[in-house]
């Protein structure tokens, strides 16, 4: 286990502003994608999403 801990060790004090920004952006995108995924797969939203399926192809 010590070898894995050494490999995954992170020196938090050494992170730059770009490192923190990238990490926060990655976490935010992950959360947004998880919310969109669960929203799209909820059965109660199926009818509403099905009605909007052809919206990009309509000429209105």
PyMOL Python script that loads the backbone (N, CA, C, O; Angstrom):
from pymol import cmd

cmd.read_pdbstr("""\
ATOM      1  N   UNK A   1       0.817  -1.192   0.000  1.00  0.00           N
ATOM      2  CA  UNK A   1       0.000   0.000   0.000  1.00  0.00           C
ATOM      3  C   UNK A   1       0.863   1.258   0.000  1.00  0.00           C
ATOM      4  O   UNK A   1       0.444   2.286  -0.533  1.00  0.00           O
ATOM      5  N   UNK A   2       2.014   1.202   0.564  1.00  0.00           N
ATOM      6  CA  UNK A   2       2.889   2.352   0.638  1.00  0.00           C
ATOM      7  C   UNK A   2       3.308   2.824  -0.748  1.00  0.00           C
ATOM      8  O   UNK A   2       3.470   4.023  -0.973  1.00  0.00           O
ATOM      9  N   UNK A   3       3.485   1.891  -1.676  1.00  0.00           N
ATOM     10  CA  UNK A   3       3.889   2.251  -3.029  1.00  0.00           C
ATOM     11  C   UNK A   3       2.777   3.035  -3.737  1.00  0.00           C
ATOM     12  O   UNK A   3       3.061   3.984  -4.469  1.00  0.00           O
ATOM     13  N   UNK A   4       1.528   2.649  -3.527  1.00  0.00           N
ATOM     14  CA  UNK A   4       0.393   3.352  -4.126  1.00  0.00           C
ATOM     15  C   UNK A   4       0.255   4.741  -3.516  1.00  0.00           C
ATOM     16  O   UNK A   4       0.015   5.711  -4.234  1.00  0.00           O
ATOM     17  N   UNK A   5       0.405   4.845  -2.188  1.00  0.00           N
ATOM     18  CA  UNK A   5       0.317   6.145  -1.521  1.00  0.00           C
ATOM     19  C   UNK A   5       1.410   7.083  -2.022  1.00  0.00           C
ATOM     20  O   UNK A   5       1.163   8.274  -2.212  1.00  0.00           O
ATOM     21  N   UNK A   6       2.589   6.571  -2.234  1.00  0.00           N
ATOM     22  CA  UNK A   6       3.687   7.386  -2.749  1.00  0.00           C
ATOM     23  C   UNK A   6       3.391   7.849  -4.175  1.00  0.00           C
ATOM     24  O   UNK A   6       3.696   8.989  -4.527  1.00  0.00           O
ATOM     25  N   UNK A   7       2.810   6.993  -4.987  1.00  0.00           N
ATOM     26  CA  UNK A   7       2.494   7.336  -6.374  1.00  0.00           C
ATOM     27  C   UNK A   7       1.388   8.389  -6.454  1.00  0.00           C
ATOM     28  O   UNK A   7       1.448   9.285  -7.296  1.00  0.00           O
ATOM     29  N   UNK A   8       0.376   8.290  -5.580  1.00  0.00           N
ATOM     30  CA  UNK A   8      -0.764   9.197  -5.619  1.00  0.00           C
ATOM     31  C   UNK A   8      -0.601  10.431  -4.726  1.00  0.00           C
ATOM     32  O   UNK A   8      -1.529  11.233  -4.623  1.00  0.00           O
ATOM     33  N   UNK A   9       0.534  10.597  -4.093  1.00  0.00           N
ATOM     34  CA  UNK A   9       0.756  11.717  -3.182  1.00  0.00           C
ATOM     35  C   UNK A   9       0.700  13.043  -3.943  1.00  0.00           C
ATOM     36  O   UNK A   9       1.250  13.155  -5.039  1.00  0.00           O
ATOM     37  N   UNK A  10       0.040  14.041  -3.366  1.00  0.00           N
ATOM     38  CA  UNK A  10      -0.060  15.367  -3.970  1.00  0.00           C
ATOM     39  C   UNK A  10       0.451  16.401  -2.977  1.00  0.00           C
ATOM     40  O   UNK A  10       0.017  16.443  -1.826  1.00  0.00           O
ATOM     41  N   UNK A  11       1.367  17.224  -3.434  1.00  0.00           N
ATOM     42  CA  UNK A  11       1.875  18.328  -2.614  1.00  0.00           C
ATOM     43  C   UNK A  11       0.985  19.542  -2.865  1.00  0.00           C
ATOM     44  O   UNK A  11       1.220  20.312  -3.796  1.00  0.00           O
ATOM     45  N   UNK A  12      -0.043  19.706  -2.021  1.00  0.00           N
ATOM     46  CA  UNK A  12      -1.044  20.749  -2.224  1.00  0.00           C
ATOM     47  C   UNK A  12      -0.439  22.141  -2.175  1.00  0.00           C
ATOM     48  O   UNK A  12      -0.939  23.044  -2.847  1.00  0.00           O
ATOM     49  N   UNK A  13       0.604  22.340  -1.413  1.00  0.00           N
ATOM     50  CA  UNK A  13       1.232  23.658  -1.296  1.00  0.00           C
ATOM     51  C   UNK A  13       1.965  24.048  -2.576  1.00  0.00           C
ATOM     52  O   UNK A  13       2.192  25.232  -2.823  1.00  0.00           O
ATOM     53  N   UNK A  14       2.333  23.073  -3.383  1.00  0.00           N
ATOM     54  CA  UNK A  14       3.090  23.350  -4.596  1.00  0.00           C
ATOM     55  C   UNK A  14       2.203  23.636  -5.811  1.00  0.00           C
ATOM     56  O   UNK A  14       2.718  23.950  -6.883  1.00  0.00           O
ATOM     57  N   UNK A  15       0.888  23.534  -5.661  1.00  0.00           N
ATOM     58  CA  UNK A  15      -0.004  23.772  -6.796  1.00  0.00           C
ATOM     59  C   UNK A  15      -0.031  25.255  -7.156  1.00  0.00           C
ATOM     60  O   UNK A  15      -0.096  26.118  -6.281  1.00  0.00           O
ATOM     61  N   UNK A  16       0.018  25.533  -8.444  1.00  0.00           N
ATOM     62  CA  UNK A  16      -0.044  26.912  -8.916  1.00  0.00           C
ATOM     63  C   UNK A  16      -1.498  27.321  -9.127  1.00  0.00           C
ATOM     64  O   UNK A  16      -2.408  26.503  -8.990  1.00  0.00           O
ATOM     65  N   UNK A  17      -1.708  28.579  -9.460  1.00  0.00           N
ATOM     66  CA  UNK A  17      -3.064  29.070  -9.719  1.00  0.00           C
ATOM     67  C   UNK A  17      -3.675  28.345 -10.914  1.00  0.00           C
ATOM     68  O   UNK A  17      -4.875  28.066 -10.916  1.00  0.00           O
ATOM     69  N   UNK A  18      -2.876  28.038 -11.922  1.00  0.00           N
ATOM     70  CA  UNK A  18      -3.390  27.297 -13.079  1.00  0.00           C
ATOM     71  C   UNK A  18      -3.787  25.879 -12.693  1.00  0.00           C
ATOM     72  O   UNK A  18      -4.779  25.355 -13.202  1.00  0.00           O
ATOM     73  N   UNK A  19      -3.033  25.258 -11.810  1.00  0.00           N
ATOM     74  CA  UNK A  19      -3.393  23.925 -11.325  1.00  0.00           C
ATOM     75  C   UNK A  19      -4.736  23.960 -10.609  1.00  0.00           C
ATOM     76  O   UNK A  19      -5.597  23.118 -10.865  1.00  0.00           O
ATOM     77  N   UNK A  20      -4.923  24.929  -9.711  1.00  0.00           N
ATOM     78  CA  UNK A  20      -6.187  25.052  -8.976  1.00  0.00           C
ATOM     79  C   UNK A  20      -7.335  25.352  -9.926  1.00  0.00           C
ATOM     80  O   UNK A  20      -8.416  24.777  -9.796  1.00  0.00           O
ATOM     81  N   UNK A  21      -7.109  26.254 -10.888  1.00  0.00           N
ATOM     82  CA  UNK A  21      -8.155  26.574 -11.856  1.00  0.00           C
ATOM     83  C   UNK A  21      -8.554  25.366 -12.679  1.00  0.00           C
ATOM     84  O   UNK A  21      -9.741  25.126 -12.900  1.00  0.00           O
ATOM     85  N   UNK A  22      -7.586  24.616 -13.126  1.00  0.00           N
ATOM     86  CA  UNK A  22      -7.865  23.414 -13.904  1.00  0.00           C
ATOM     87  C   UNK A  22      -8.601  22.372 -13.099  1.00  0.00           C
ATOM     88  O   UNK A  22      -9.505  21.710 -13.609  1.00  0.00           O
ATOM     89  N   UNK A  23      -8.222  22.220 -11.842  1.00  0.00           N
ATOM     90  CA  UNK A  23      -8.891  21.244 -10.984  1.00  0.00           C
ATOM     91  C   UNK A  23     -10.338  21.665 -10.718  1.00  0.00           C
ATOM     92  O   UNK A  23     -11.244  20.835 -10.778  1.00  0.00           O
ATOM     93  N   UNK A  24     -10.554  22.931 -10.430  1.00  0.00           N
ATOM     94  CA  UNK A  24     -11.915  23.410 -10.171  1.00  0.00           C
ATOM     95  C   UNK A  24     -12.779  23.330 -11.425  1.00  0.00           C
ATOM     96  O   UNK A  24     -13.959  22.990 -11.344  1.00  0.00           O
ATOM     97  N   UNK A  25     -12.205  23.638 -12.572  1.00  0.00           N
ATOM     98  CA  UNK A  25     -12.945  23.535 -13.831  1.00  0.00           C
ATOM     99  C   UNK A  25     -13.320  22.080 -14.119  1.00  0.00           C
ATOM    100  O   UNK A  25     -14.441  21.802 -14.545  1.00  0.00           O
ATOM    101  N   UNK A  26     -12.412  21.176 -13.896  1.00  0.00           N
ATOM    102  CA  UNK A  26     -12.679  19.758 -14.102  1.00  0.00           C
ATOM    103  C   UNK A  26     -13.806  19.265 -13.194  1.00  0.00           C
ATOM    104  O   UNK A  26     -14.690  18.530 -13.634  1.00  0.00           O
ATOM    105  N   UNK A  27     -13.769  19.669 -11.937  1.00  0.00           N
ATOM    106  CA  UNK A  27     -14.816  19.267 -10.991  1.00  0.00           C
ATOM    107  C   UNK A  27     -16.157  19.871 -11.399  1.00  0.00           C
ATOM    108  O   UNK A  27     -17.181  19.191 -11.341  1.00  0.00           O
ATOM    109  N   UNK A  28     -16.162  21.147 -11.812  1.00  0.00           N
ATOM    110  CA  UNK A  28     -17.409  21.805 -12.222  1.00  0.00           C
ATOM    111  C   UNK A  28     -18.010  21.138 -13.456  1.00  0.00           C
ATOM    112  O   UNK A  28     -19.223  20.938 -13.519  1.00  0.00           O
ATOM    113  N   UNK A  29     -17.183  20.795 -14.428  1.00  0.00           N
ATOM    114  CA  UNK A  29     -17.671  20.126 -15.636  1.00  0.00           C
ATOM    115  C   UNK A  29     -18.199  18.738 -15.293  1.00  0.00           C
ATOM    116  O   UNK A  29     -19.220  18.319 -15.837  1.00  0.00           O
ATOM    117  N   UNK A  30     -17.526  18.024 -14.407  1.00  0.00           N
ATOM    118  CA  UNK A  30     -17.997  16.699 -13.992  1.00  0.00           C
ATOM    119  C   UNK A  30     -19.376  16.798 -13.339  1.00  0.00           C
ATOM    120  O   UNK A  30     -20.267  16.004 -13.642  1.00  0.00           O
ATOM    121  N   UNK A  31     -19.550  17.768 -12.448  1.00  0.00           N
ATOM    122  CA  UNK A  31     -20.838  17.927 -11.767  1.00  0.00           C
ATOM    123  C   UNK A  31     -21.926  18.321 -12.770  1.00  0.00           C
ATOM    124  O   UNK A  31     -23.039  17.800 -12.706  1.00  0.00           O
ATOM    125  N   UNK A  32     -21.615  19.233 -13.693  1.00  0.00           N
ATOM    126  CA  UNK A  32     -22.602  19.653 -14.696  1.00  0.00           C
ATOM    127  C   UNK A  32     -23.010  18.480 -15.591  1.00  0.00           C
ATOM    128  O   UNK A  32     -24.188  18.323 -15.910  1.00  0.00           O
ATOM    129  N   UNK A  33     -22.048  17.666 -15.993  1.00  0.00           N
ATOM    130  CA  UNK A  33     -22.366  16.522 -16.834  1.00  0.00           C
ATOM    131  C   UNK A  33     -23.177  15.475 -16.066  1.00  0.00           C
ATOM    132  O   UNK A  33     -24.065  14.844 -16.639  1.00  0.00           O
ATOM    133  N   UNK A  34     -22.886  15.285 -14.794  1.00  0.00           N
ATOM    134  CA  UNK A  34     -23.653  14.335 -13.985  1.00  0.00           C
ATOM    135  C   UNK A  34     -25.096  14.810 -13.838  1.00  0.00           C
ATOM    136  O   UNK A  34     -26.025  14.008 -13.933  1.00  0.00           O
ATOM    137  N   UNK A  35     -25.289  16.106 -13.608  1.00  0.00           N
ATOM    138  CA  UNK A  35     -26.646  16.651 -13.495  1.00  0.00           C
ATOM    139  C   UNK A  35     -27.390  16.487 -14.812  1.00  0.00           C
ATOM    140  O   UNK A  35     -28.545  16.061 -14.816  1.00  0.00           O
ATOM    141  N   UNK A  36     -26.749  16.818 -15.934  1.00  0.00           N
ATOM    142  CA  UNK A  36     -27.398  16.675 -17.239  1.00  0.00           C
ATOM    143  C   UNK A  36     -27.722  15.210 -17.525  1.00  0.00           C
ATOM    144  O   UNK A  36     -28.785  14.912 -18.070  1.00  0.00           O
ATOM    145  N   UNK A  37     -26.839  14.310 -17.174  1.00  0.00           N
ATOM    146  CA  UNK A  37     -27.048  12.888 -17.397  1.00  0.00           C
ATOM    147  C   UNK A  37     -28.264  12.386 -16.625  1.00  0.00           C
ATOM    148  O   UNK A  37     -29.126  11.711 -17.186  1.00  0.00           O
ATOM    149  N   UNK A  38     -28.330  12.717 -15.339  1.00  0.00           N
ATOM    150  CA  UNK A  38     -29.450  12.252 -14.525  1.00  0.00           C
ATOM    151  C   UNK A  38     -30.751  12.949 -14.910  1.00  0.00           C
ATOM    152  O   UNK A  38     -31.818  12.344 -14.817  1.00  0.00           O
ATOM    153  N   UNK A  39     -30.686  14.200 -15.338  1.00  0.00           N
ATOM    154  CA  UNK A  39     -31.886  14.915 -15.788  1.00  0.00           C
ATOM    155  C   UNK A  39     -32.459  14.261 -17.043  1.00  0.00           C
ATOM    156  O   UNK A  39     -33.672  14.090 -17.163  1.00  0.00           O
ATOM    157  N   UNK A  40     -31.592  13.902 -17.966  1.00  0.00           N
ATOM    158  CA  UNK A  40     -32.047  13.325 -19.233  1.00  0.00           C
ATOM    159  C   UNK A  40     -32.588  11.904 -19.056  1.00  0.00           C
ATOM    160  O   UNK A  40     -33.428  11.471 -19.846  1.00  0.00           O
ATOM    161  N   UNK A  41     -32.137  11.186 -18.062  1.00  0.00           N
ATOM    162  CA  UNK A  41     -32.559   9.796 -17.894  1.00  0.00           C
ATOM    163  C   UNK A  41     -33.692   9.606 -16.891  1.00  0.00           C
ATOM    164  O   UNK A  41     -34.107   8.472 -16.652  1.00  0.00           O
ATOM    165  N   UNK A  42     -34.198  10.674 -16.305  1.00  0.00           N
ATOM    166  CA  UNK A  42     -35.330  10.530 -15.379  1.00  0.00           C
ATOM    167  C   UNK A  42     -36.590  10.225 -16.176  1.00  0.00           C
ATOM    168  O   UNK A  42     -36.881  10.914 -17.154  1.00  0.00           O
ATOM    169  N   UNK A  43     -37.333   9.220 -15.780  1.00  0.00           N
ATOM    170  CA  UNK A  43     -38.541   8.842 -16.522  1.00  0.00           C
ATOM    171  C   UNK A  43     -39.584   9.957 -16.601  1.00  0.00           C
ATOM    172  O   UNK A  43     -40.298  10.049 -17.599  1.00  0.00           O
ATOM    173  N   UNK A  44     -39.690  10.803 -15.578  1.00  0.00           N
ATOM    174  CA  UNK A  44     -40.705  11.851 -15.620  1.00  0.00           C
ATOM    175  C   UNK A  44     -40.380  12.932 -16.650  1.00  0.00           C
ATOM    176  O   UNK A  44     -41.271  13.694 -17.024  1.00  0.00           O
ATOM    177  N   UNK A  45     -39.153  13.022 -17.112  1.00  0.00           N
ATOM    178  CA  UNK A  45     -38.765  14.003 -18.126  1.00  0.00           C
ATOM    179  C   UNK A  45     -38.808  13.428 -19.539  1.00  0.00           C
ATOM    180  O   UNK A  45     -38.558  14.150 -20.504  1.00  0.00           O
ATOM    181  N   UNK A  46     -39.116  12.161 -19.672  1.00  0.00           N
ATOM    182  CA  UNK A  46     -39.050  11.498 -20.974  1.00  0.00           C
ATOM    183  C   UNK A  46     -40.013  12.117 -21.985  1.00  0.00           C
ATOM    184  O   UNK A  46     -39.628  12.351 -23.130  1.00  0.00           O
ATOM    185  N   UNK A  47     -41.255  12.387 -21.587  1.00  0.00           N
ATOM    186  CA  UNK A  47     -42.231  12.935 -22.518  1.00  0.00           C
ATOM    187  C   UNK A  47     -41.833  14.334 -22.987  1.00  0.00           C
ATOM    188  O   UNK A  47     -41.920  14.638 -24.177  1.00  0.00           O
ATOM    189  N   UNK A  48     -41.400  15.179 -22.063  1.00  0.00           N
ATOM    190  CA  UNK A  48     -40.991  16.534 -22.422  1.00  0.00           C
ATOM    191  C   UNK A  48     -39.794  16.506 -23.385  1.00  0.00           C
ATOM    192  O   UNK A  48     -39.776  17.242 -24.372  1.00  0.00           O
ATOM    193  N   UNK A  49     -38.808  15.668 -23.101  1.00  0.00           N
ATOM    194  CA  UNK A  49     -37.633  15.593 -23.963  1.00  0.00           C
ATOM    195  C   UNK A  49     -37.989  14.984 -25.323  1.00  0.00           C
ATOM    196  O   UNK A  49     -37.424  15.374 -26.345  1.00  0.00           O
ATOM    197  N   UNK A  50     -38.912  14.041 -25.335  1.00  0.00           N
ATOM    198  CA  UNK A  50     -39.339  13.427 -26.597  1.00  0.00           C
ATOM    199  C   UNK A  50     -40.058  14.440 -27.483  1.00  0.00           C
ATOM    200  O   UNK A  50     -39.908  14.410 -28.705  1.00  0.00           O
ATOM    201  N   UNK A  51     -40.834  15.334 -26.878  1.00  0.00           N
ATOM    202  CA  UNK A  51     -41.528  16.362 -27.653  1.00  0.00           C
ATOM    203  C   UNK A  51     -40.553  17.349 -28.284  1.00  0.00           C
ATOM    204  O   UNK A  51     -40.846  17.912 -29.339  1.00  0.00           O
ATOM    205  N   UNK A  52     -39.429  17.562 -27.671  1.00  0.00           N
ATOM    206  CA  UNK A  52     -38.441  18.524 -28.171  1.00  0.00           C
ATOM    207  C   UNK A  52     -37.365  17.876 -29.045  1.00  0.00           C
ATOM    208  O   UNK A  52     -36.407  18.538 -29.443  1.00  0.00           O
ATOM    209  N   UNK A  53     -37.518  16.615 -29.336  1.00  0.00           N
ATOM    210  CA  UNK A  53     -36.497  15.867 -30.061  1.00  0.00           C
ATOM    211  C   UNK A  53     -36.191  16.453 -31.452  1.00  0.00           C
ATOM    212  O   UNK A  53     -35.028  16.524 -31.849  1.00  0.00           O
ATOM    213  N   UNK A  54     -37.214  16.866 -32.180  1.00  0.00           N
ATOM    214  CA  UNK A  54     -37.006  17.340 -33.547  1.00  0.00           C
ATOM    215  C   UNK A  54     -36.920  18.865 -33.639  1.00  0.00           C
ATOM    216  O   UNK A  54     -36.976  19.413 -34.740  1.00  0.00           O
ATOM    217  N   UNK A  55     -36.788  19.551 -32.521  1.00  0.00           N
ATOM    218  CA  UNK A  55     -36.758  21.005 -32.525  1.00  0.00           C
ATOM    219  C   UNK A  55     -35.679  21.610 -33.433  1.00  0.00           C
ATOM    220  O   UNK A  55     -35.978  22.592 -34.113  1.00  0.00           O
ATOM    221  N   UNK A  56     -34.467  21.099 -33.490  1.00  0.00           N
ATOM    222  CA  UNK A  56     -33.449  21.708 -34.352  1.00  0.00           C
ATOM    223  C   UNK A  56     -33.779  21.592 -35.848  1.00  0.00           C
ATOM    224  O   UNK A  56     -33.265  22.372 -36.649  1.00  0.00           O
ATOM    225  N   UNK A  57     -34.622  20.641 -36.229  1.00  0.00           N
ATOM    226  CA  UNK A  57     -34.917  20.414 -37.637  1.00  0.00           C
ATOM    227  C   UNK A  57     -36.160  21.158 -38.132  1.00  0.00           C
ATOM    228  O   UNK A  57     -36.430  21.166 -39.333  1.00  0.00           O
ATOM    229  N   UNK A  58     -36.911  21.777 -37.239  1.00  0.00           N
ATOM    230  CA  UNK A  58     -38.144  22.487 -37.619  1.00  0.00           C
ATOM    231  C   UNK A  58     -37.815  23.847 -38.222  1.00  0.00           C
ATOM    232  O   UNK A  58     -36.906  24.539 -37.763  1.00  0.00           O
ATOM    233  N   UNK A  59     -38.560  24.219 -39.249  1.00  0.00           N
ATOM    234  CA  UNK A  59     -38.431  25.550 -39.867  1.00  0.00           C
ATOM    235  C   UNK A  59     -39.583  26.398 -39.374  1.00  0.00           C
ATOM    236  O   UNK A  59     -40.681  26.342 -39.929  1.00  0.00           O
ATOM    237  N   UNK A  60     -39.347  27.168 -38.355  1.00  0.00           N
ATOM    238  CA  UNK A  60     -40.397  28.034 -37.806  1.00  0.00           C
ATOM    239  C   UNK A  60     -39.964  29.469 -37.841  1.00  0.00           C
ATOM    240  O   UNK A  60     -40.714  30.350 -37.421  1.00  0.00           O
TER     241      UNK A  60
END
""", "prot")
cmd.dss("prot")
cmd.show_as("cartoon", "prot")
cmd.util.cbc("prot")
cmd.orient("prot")
